[in-house]
Amino acid sequence: MRNGFTFKDRHSSDFGVTVKTRSRPIRPEVKRVSADLACRDGEYDFSAANPFGREFYYDRTFTVILGVYADNLSALQDKLGAIALWLMGGGELIFDDMPYLKWDAKISDEIIYMPEHGGKNASLEASFRVKPFASFIFSGEEGILLDSPGVLLESSIPIGIDEKYNFEAKNGDVIEFFNYGDRPARPLVRIENSRGRTSLNMGDRSIGYELTGTALVDFERQTVTDGNGKMLSVYGDFFEFEQGCNKITVGHSAADKLSISFSFTPQFVYNATPATIDWG
């Protein structure tokens, strides 16, 4: 498969190379936790036996072959020097044929080049270690922004996504968080006007705190802080938001309405476009 890519905000074409994908797994490997008992057929799989009730996954490896061309050996070495510097460290990786998704990637292994045609050309094999799932190039609460890089003209762009992630709610109200990714989401929730005990409840899971003022409930880092960044004591358990509509019951010890806003970046297993996403 031939296509270019952007890494750390630089496109492969900036370095005058051709790109061929050697390996791009479409799903990651499961972190298997199993037990093999001597006197039982088969084995027990405990991979989903955790507080979140689901399997977790290892990083993936994407391998590309870079073709480098130059007029002479000296010019080739200059190009290789620039490419080596570009591929140092980690950053966002976006493939041309998957323009709406970004991968958290880095190259940790050495890259060896093979000279060709009397030293004028070189072939490099580079392996990116990427996080198990890709992130949408835009934040979930903003949706797709018009005139943004990577947005195709024929894209079906929904309007007013931000309105779905800002709420005014009092004790006992039910609000709906829509996760249009295909992986569980762990959003950052900003709650203003808290007075006393406040909680977010979904099914048999609940996370709460006690504070007067503004709180940030970070489901990814599993922390709750006040408006100044001070850690708060919490009760209950953090949870995840499944794909689609999630109904959350608000708990509040005061009669005042809370202002609640969600910030998140949806994640996908392999690829997504505006036409394939369920926007709710």
N, C-alpha and C positions, 0 to 999 in steps of 0.2 A: 504494500500500500504506500503510495507516494503522497505526501502532504507536508506542509510546513507547520511550525508551531511558534508560540511566543513564550519566552521564559524570562522572568524578571524584567518584564516590560520591553524586551528586545525580541524582534522577530528573526527567525532563522535566515530570512532573505537579507537582513542587514549585513550578514557575514558572507554572503555570496556562496552559500552551500545548498546542495540538494538534500532532501530528507526522505528517507524510506523507513517506514515502521516495520520492525522485525517482530515485535511481540507487544500486544496490548490486551491483557486478560480482561474479559468483560465482567468478571465478578471476582471478589477477593476470597482468600482461603479462610475457612471458619477456624476460630480458636477452639479446637476440640478438647473437651474434658470428658474422659470416658474411663470406665472400669471394666476390666476383663476378668470375670470370675471363672475359676478352673472347672467348677462343676455345673456350669450353666452354658447353654448355647448362646452364641452371639456375645454382645457386650452392652453395657449400660452407657448411654450418652447423657452426660450432665451439662452439656454445653449451654443450655438455656436455664439451668438451675441457678439463677441469680436474682437479685431484687427487681430487675427490670423484665425478667421472664422472656429473654430473647438471646439469640446467639450473638457473639461479638467476633470481629474479624481482624486478620493481620493486614499489614501494608501490602501494596502491590508493587510490581516492578514492570515499568514500561521501557522497552529497548528500542532505540532508533539508530539508524545508520546515516552518518553525515558524509556526503561527498564534497570534498574540497578541491578546488581547481585554481591553478596559478600559472603564470607565464614561465616562471623559473623556480629553482629550489629556494632562493632567498625570499621571494614573494610568498611562497608556500609557508615558510616558517613564520613569517609575519602574520599571516592569516591564522595559523595554528595558535600563535600566542594570544591573539584577540579572542579566539574561541575558547581557549583554556580559561582565560579570565572570566568570560561570560558564564561558563558552566561551573564556576566556583560557588559554594554555598547553596542556599535554598531560596525558593520563591514560588510564585504562581506559574503554573504551566497550563497553557491553553492551546489545544490543537485546532488547526484551521477547519477541520471537518466536524468539530464539536464546539462551535463558537460560544455557546451559552454556558459552558461549564468550565470551572477552573479547578486544578488539582494542586494540593499542597505538596510540592516536590523538591527533591534535592538529589544530587549525584554524590554518593559517598565513596564509590569505587574508582580506581584509577582508569584512565582512558588511554588506550594504546592505539596509535595510528599505523596504518600499513601503507607505505609509499608505493605509488604506481606510476607508470609511464615516465621512467627516468627521474623520479623525484618531483615531478611537476604536479601530480595529483596525490590525494590521500583519502583513505576511507577510515572513518572513525566509528566505533560502536560505543554508544553512551547509554547507560541504564539509569533511569530515574526511579528512585524509591518514592512512591506516592502514598498518601493516606488512603485508607480503604474506600472512601467515597468522595465523589466530586461535589463541589459547592456551586450553586447558581451564581452567575457573575454579578447579579444584583441582589440587594437585601430583600428579604421576603416581604417586609412591610411596605417597601417602595414599589415593588414590581419592576417591570422593564421601563427604563427611561427612554423617551424618544430621542433620536439623534445621537445615541450613545454608540461608541465603537463596538463592532461585533453584531449590531442589530441589523438584520436583513430587512430590506424594504417590504417584502411580502409578509413579514411577521404579523401574526394576529396578537396585538398588544392590548390587554384589558386595561380599562380606565378605572381609577378610583380604588386601587388596591389598598392604599393607606387607610381608607375609611374602615376597613374590616379589622384593623388592629388597634384601634383607639376606642375606649369605652368609658362611659360614666355608669357606675353601678353602686348599689347599696347592699346592705346585708341581705342575703338570700337570693339575690339576682343571679341569673344564669347567663354567662357570656360564652360566645363561641369563637374558638381559635381555629382557623383553618390552615392546616399544614399541606401545602401543595407540592412538597417534595415526596419522594417515595421511600424515604428513610425517616425514622423517628426524629423529632425536633426537640432541642433543648434551648428555648428562647431566653432572652433577658427581658424581664418584666419590670417596668417602672410603675410604682404605685404611689400616687400623691394624695395628700389629705388624710393619711392614716391617723386614727385616734384610738389608742388602746390596742386590743387584739385584732389582728387581721389575718385572714387565711385564704388560700386558693385550694379548692377541693375538687377532685375528679375521681369518681367511683369511690373505691375504698382508700384512696391515697389523698394525703393532705399535707400542705406545708404552710406554716404560719409563724408569726412573730408578734412582738408587742412594741409599739413605737408611736410617737406623735410626730408626724412630719412625712418626709419622702423616703421610700425604701426601694432598693434595687434587688430583685430576686433573680439570681443568676442560676438557671437550671443546668448550665454546662459546667460551671465551676462549683456548683452546689454550695453557694454562699448567699447570705442576705446581708446587705450593708445599708447604712443610712445615707443621707444626701452628702455627707462629708467623707464617705468611704469607710466609716467605722463598722466593724463586724458586729452583727446582732446575734443574740441567742435565738435559736429556732426550735420549733417542735414539729413533729411529723417527719415525713420522708419526701425527698425530691422524686419527681417522676418524669416521664417522657410524654411527648404529644405525638400520637400516631398519625399516619397519613390520613388526610381528610379532615372532617369536622370533629373537634374535641370540645365537649361541653364542660365548662368550669363553673362551679357554684362559689360565689364570693361570700366570705364570712367577715363581719365587721361588728365590733362591739358598740360602735356609735351609730347614730342615725344618719350621719353625713354621707353624702355620695363620695365615692372614690373615683379618681381619674386613673385609669389603667391602660398602659400601652405596651405592646409586644414588639420586640426587635429580634429578628432571626434571619438566618440564611438557610434556605432549604437545601437538602442534600439529595443526590441521586446515585443509583447504583452504577450506571454507565453513561447514558446520554439522555438529553431532554431538549425539546424545542418548545416554543410557545404553542405550536399546534398539538403537541402530545401531552402537555400539562393539563391537569384538571384544576382549573382556577376556582372552583367552588361557586 
